[in-house]
Amino acid sequence: MVSDELRASSLDTGFKFPLERLDKAFGSLDFKPVQLSEIDEFHALANELIEGEIAGAADIGRVQEWTRRSLHMRRWNGRPDGFVASIPLSESGVSALLAGEFGFANARREWVCGLEERAAALLSWGLAGRTPHAQAAALRALLVGWRGFYSDVRVYARARTTEGKALMRRLNFEICAYPDGAPELYGSTGFPQKLGDMLLKRTVLGKWEGGS
């Protein structure tokens, strides 16, 4: 339940997240926003592609309903084959993350941002694909979302595999905390300009500004 004070303070800012533009940007890479009717399908895909235990479908769906922009899934030949999951965090959400309290399974409404609330940070919960092509598309989608909509906040992520840790290095992330043991929490040190120049030359964000 969101307090009246929190709701009022968020609405007073006049901020409105550009959801339609975000969906267009992700859609250019064949990633569509996950509807609540597709949560079970998304959960099954994430469970297949992510090592270790993940939160239940109902918990994931609840966060998607609150944020309206956390989950995107790609279909290839009619079959789900990739996803990107990123959660916009409030200041209290960042504190909960660093304290080892935040996760889909125990997320509170005040820890995440709705469409009328500015994000204090972005948690990249996961990105994956069944094929190298789907994996590359998921990475590009993350970069499009980061560069186009969250460039002014820090991005946090965790890596469960050797490949994931290698990706953290490519994205210029650094280990910033061990809030609840392993795996460690990574934080961005800025948008990875060199990688962005290479992967985002032609996107719906318009003319890529990297290197100019």
C-alpha positions in Angstrom: 0.0 0.0 0.0 1.4 3.4 -1.0 1.0 6.2 1.6 -1.0 9.3 0.7 2.1 11.4 1.3 4.2 9.4 -1.2 1.5 9.4 -3.8 0.9 13.2 -3.4 4.6 14.0 -3.5 5.1 12.0 -6.7 2.1 13.6 -8.5 3.1 17.1 -7.5 6.3 16.9 -9.6 4.3 16.8 -12.8 6.7 14.0 -14.0 5.4 11.5 -16.5 7.6 8.6 -17.7 7.6 8.4 -21.6 6.3 4.9 -21.7 5.1 5.0 -25.3 8.6 6.1 -26.4 10.2 3.3 -24.3 8.0 0.7 -25.8 8.8 2.0 -29.3 12.5 1.8 -28.6 12.3 -1.7 -27.3 9.9 -2.7 -30.0 12.5 -1.7 -32.7 14.5 -4.7 -31.3 11.5 -7.0 -31.2 11.0 -6.7 -27.4 7.5 -6.1 -26.3 6.2 -5.1 -22.9 5.1 -8.2 -21.0 1.3 -8.1 -20.3 0.0 -9.5 -17.0 -1.6 -12.3 -19.1 1.9 -13.3 -20.2 3.6 -13.4 -16.8 3.6 -17.2 -16.6 5.2 -17.4 -20.0 7.8 -14.8 -19.1 8.5 -16.6 -15.8 9.0 -19.9 -17.6 11.5 -18.3 -20.0 13.4 -16.6 -17.2 13.5 -19.8 -15.2 14.9 -21.6 -18.2 17.6 -19.1 -19.0 18.7 -17.9 -15.5 20.8 -20.1 -13.3 19.5 -20.6 -9.8 16.2 -19.9 -8.1 14.1 -16.9 -9.2 11.1 -15.2 -7.8 7.6 -16.6 -8.5 5.4 -15.5 -11.3 3.0 -13.7 -9.0 5.8 -11.6 -7.4 7.2 -10.7 -10.8 3.8 -9.7 -12.1 3.2 -7.5 -9.1 6.3 -5.4 -9.8 5.4 -5.2 -13.5 1.9 -3.9 -12.6 3.4 -1.2 -10.3 6.1 0.0 -12.7 4.5 -0.7 -16.1 8.0 -0.9 -17.7 10.1 -3.6 -16.0 9.6 -6.6 -18.2 10.1 -6.9 -22.0 10.2 -10.2 -23.9 11.1 -11.0 -27.5 9.5 -13.6 -29.7 11.1 -15.2 -32.6 9.0 -17.3 -35.0 6.2 -17.1 -32.4 8.3 -18.5 -29.6 9.7 -16.4 -26.6 13.5 -16.5 -26.9 14.8 -13.5 -25.0 14.0 -11.0 -22.3 15.1 -7.8 -20.5 14.0 -7.1 -16.9 14.9 -3.7 -15.3 13.3 -2.2 -12.3 13.3 1.6 -11.6 14.1 2.1 -8.0 13.1 4.9 -5.6 15.5 6.3 -3.0 14.1 3.9 -0.4 14.4 1.1 -3.0 18.1 1.8 -3.4 18.6 1.7 0.4 16.7 -1.6 0.5 18.9 -3.0 -2.4 22.2 -2.0 -0.6 20.9 -3.5 2.6 20.2 -6.8 0.9 16.4 -6.5 1.4 15.2 -5.9 -2.2 14.0 -8.6 -4.6 11.0 -9.4 -6.7 9.7 -11.8 -4.0 9.6 -9.1 -1.2 9.4 -5.9 -3.2 7.3 -3.1 -1.6 5.4 -0.5 -3.7 7.4 2.3 -2.2 10.7 0.8 -3.4 9.8 1.0 -7.1 8.7 3.8 -9.4 5.4 4.1 -11.1 4.9 6.3 -14.2 4.6 9.5 -12.2 7.8 8.9 -10.2 11.4 9.7 -11.2 13.8 6.8 -10.7 16.7 7.2 -8.3 18.5 4.2 -9.8 17.8 1.3 -12.2 18.2 -2.4 -11.2 19.1 -4.5 -14.2 17.5 -7.7 -12.8 18.3 -9.8 -15.9 18.8 -10.1 -19.6 19.1 -13.4 -21.5 18.4 -15.1 -24.8 18.1 -18.6 -26.1 20.5 -17.9 -29.0 23.5 -15.7 -29.5 21.3 -13.5 -31.7 18.7 -13.2 -29.0 21.4 -12.5 -26.4 22.9 -9.7 -28.5 19.4 -8.2 -29.0 18.8 -8.3 -25.2 22.1 -6.4 -24.6 21.2 -3.8 -27.2 17.8 -3.4 -25.6 19.4 -2.8 -22.2 21.7 -0.2 -23.7 18.9 1.6 -25.5 16.9 1.8 -22.3 19.9 2.9 -20.3 21.0 5.5 -22.8 17.6 6.8 -23.8 15.7 6.8 -20.5 18.0 6.2 -17.5 21.3 7.9 -18.4 21.1 10.2 -15.3 21.0 7.5 -12.7 23.2 4.6 -11.5 22.5 1.1 -12.8 22.9 -1.8 -10.5 23.2 -5.5 -11.5 24.3 -8.9 -10.2 26.0 -11.7 -12.1 25.4 -15.3 -11.5 27.7 -16.8 -14.1 31.3 -16.3 -15.4 29.7 -14.9 -18.6 27.7 -12.4 -16.5 30.8 -11.2 -14.7 32.5 -10.7 -18.0 29.6 -8.6 -19.2 29.9 -6.5 -16.1 33.4 -5.7 -17.0 32.4 -4.8 -20.6 29.8 -2.5 -19.3 32.3 -0.8 -16.9 30.5 -1.9 -13.8 32.3 -2.2 -10.4 31.6 -4.2 -7.4 30.0 -1.8 -5.0 28.5 -4.0 -2.2 28.0 -7.4 -0.7 24.6 -6.8 0.8 23.6 -10.3 1.5 26.7 -12.4 0.5 27.2 -13.8 -3.0 26.6 -12.9 -5.7 28.1 -9.4 -5.2 26.3 -6.3 -6.3 27.7 -4.3 -9.2 27.1 -0.6 -9.9 27.7 1.3 -13.1 30.5 3.9 -13.4 28.7 5.7 -16.3 27.2 4.7 -19.6 29.6 2.4 -21.6 30.2 4.9 -24.4 32.6 2.8 -26.5 30.2 -0.2 -26.5 27.3 2.1 -27.1 29.0 3.6 -30.1 29.4 0.2 -31.6 26.0 -1.3 -30.9 23.6 1.6 -31.0 24.5 3.4 -34.3 21.1 2.9 -35.7 18.2 2.9 -33.3 14.9 4.6 -32.8 16.6 7.0 -30.4 17.7 8.9 -33.5 21.2 9.7 -34.6 23.6 8.1 -32.2 25.5 10.9 -30.4 28.4 8.8 -29.2 31.8 10.0 -30.4 30.4 13.2 -31.8 
